């Protein structure tokens, strides 16, 4: 028997919205939303705001997949977007995220990201073990 989908989430972000937040709020915004490795990865890219926007969309999509959104039960920093050795993005959950996944009977969160000059999107699936 294969994995069962326990939750789905989709989010679309305007890249310029993230760029504007970085310009207006700087490190305060970055530290609130992104973990250090996520910020470091984006900074190494030609268009950092596009990669930040994709990670922002990923976190929103995960919140939607859990049905909680982002807030008291699941925070921005409970969700981390990482890349495997082949460059594929994946989700690593921390603290409240790990607990939510366990309580839902989930095994992992699958992730797909995309971005263009103007938009970034993410799809998240919570699947059983």
C-alpha positions in Angstrom: 0.0 0.0 0.0 1.3 3.5 -0.9 1.4 6.7 1.0 -1.9 8.5 1.8 -2.2 12.2 1.3 -3.3 13.8 4.6 -3.2 17.4 3.6 -2.5 19.7 0.6 -1.5 23.3 0.4 -0.7 25.7 -2.5 0.5 29.3 -2.3 1.5 32.0 -4.8 3.6 35.0 -3.9 4.6 38.1 -5.9 8.4 38.3 -5.8 8.3 42.1 -5.6 6.3 41.9 -2.4 9.1 40.0 -0.8 11.7 42.3 -2.2 9.8 45.3 -0.7 9.5 43.6 2.7 13.3 43.0 2.7 14.0 46.6 1.6 11.6 48.1 4.2 12.2 45.8 7.2 15.6 44.2 6.4 17.0 41.8 8.9 14.0 42.0 11.1 11.8 40.5 8.4 14.4 38.0 7.3 15.0 36.7 10.8 11.3 36.4 11.5 10.5 34.4 8.5 13.6 32.5 7.4 16.2 30.3 9.1 19.9 31.2 8.6 20.5 28.5 6.0 17.5 29.7 3.9 18.8 33.3 4.0 22.3 32.2 3.2 21.1 30.1 0.2 19.1 33.0 -1.2 21.9 35.5 -0.8 24.1 33.3 -3.0 21.6 33.5 -5.9 21.5 36.1 -8.6 18.0 37.2 -7.7 17.7 36.5 -3.9 14.2 37.8 -3.6 12.9 35.2 -6.0 14.3 32.4 -3.9 13.1 34.0 -0.7 9.6 34.3 -2.3 9.6 30.6 -3.2 10.5 29.7 0.4 7.8 32.1 1.7 5.3 30.4 -0.5 6.5 27.0 0.7 5.9 27.9 4.3 2.4 29.3 3.5 1.6 26.1 1.6 2.7 23.9 4.5 0.5 25.9 6.8 -2.4 25.4 4.5 -1.6 21.6 4.2 -1.8 21.3 8.0 -5.0 23.4 8.0 -3.6 25.7 10.6 -2.1 28.5 8.6 0.9 30.2 10.1 0.5 31.6 13.6 0.5 30.4 17.2 0.3 26.6 16.3 2.8 26.7 13.4 5.4 29.4 13.0 7.5 30.6 10.1 10.6 29.1 11.7 9.0 25.7 12.4 9.3 25.1 8.6 12.6 25.0 6.8 13.1 24.7 3.1 16.3 22.7 2.3 17.8 21.1 -0.7 19.0 17.5 -1.1 22.3 16.5 -2.7 20.6 16.6 -6.1 19.3 20.1 -5.5 15.6 19.1 -5.0 13.9 21.2 -2.3 12.4 19.5 0.7 10.8 20.5 4.0 12.4 19.9 7.4 10.0 20.6 10.2 11.1 21.9 13.6 9.4 22.2 17.0 5.7 22.8 16.5 5.9 21.5 12.9 7.3 18.2 14.0 4.6 17.9 16.7 1.8 18.7 14.2 3.1 16.1 11.8 3.3 13.5 14.5 -0.2 14.3 15.7 -1.6 14.1 12.2 0.0 10.7 11.6 2.1 12.1 8.8 5.5 10.8 7.7 6.8 13.7 5.7 5.9 16.9 3.8 6.5 16.7 0.0 7.3 20.0 -1.7 7.4 21.5 -5.2 8.6 25.0 -5.9 8.7 27.3 -8.9 9.4 30.9 -9.6 9.5 33.4 -12.5 10.6 37.0 -12.6 7.3 38.1 -11.0 5.8 35.1 -9.1 6.9 32.2 -6.9 4.6 29.3 -6.1 4.8 26.2 -3.9 2.7 23.1 -3.4 3.0 21.0 -0.2 1.6 17.5 0.5 1.5 15.9 3.9 1.8 12.2 3.4 1.5 9.2 5.7 4.6 7.1 6.5 
